[in-house]
Amino acid sequence: MCPVIRSSLRARMLPHADQHYSMAPAGNAGDGLRLAMEVGASIEADNIGNAFWTPVSVMRTADGKEIRFPHLILDRQKPGVIAVNQRGKRFVNEATSYHEFVEAMHHSHETEPSIPAFLVCDANFLRSPYLGPIDTPPFYAVRVFPGDIGTAAGLKTTRKHTYSTATASQSRDCSQSATT
């Protein structure tokens, strides 16, 4: 997909798109959506959210390669980790679902800088992640950004499995177009 189309589509569909990191492969650029839109299809954007959110940390290797890590279930919700915004205020229950965690980031960011947020733990957590206060230096913080593990938006369709366009007369049967 053309970078301009891709960035404008991301900006339209994702809150804080400029600070959003997808876990989708880099080659997944929305080409299927672009092709469908070129023949008149439209994207369903009347969703609670347009993606399945997850907090993502981003690291760079010595050679500059970007590595993204989704904080799904292995660390964020365990006792001994706290999530704070850029003012050091807790804004979410760390044990909530990864989707709701990012929704809380978006909501908190409306009033206080919360993108990126930070997952904070201490040395005890790194040795043994069990219940306890976060009070043993050194302390560690991982910057996390809104991210996704897939899109929740897609092409508008009718009950007859045709895609929906601006005018009904332009509707086209997807099963027929797939075979031609």
Summary of the structure (lengths in Angstrom):
residues: 180
radius of gyration: 20.1
end to end distance: 22.6
largest distance: 67.2
contacts: 487
relative contact order: 0.21
helix: 27%
strand: 28%
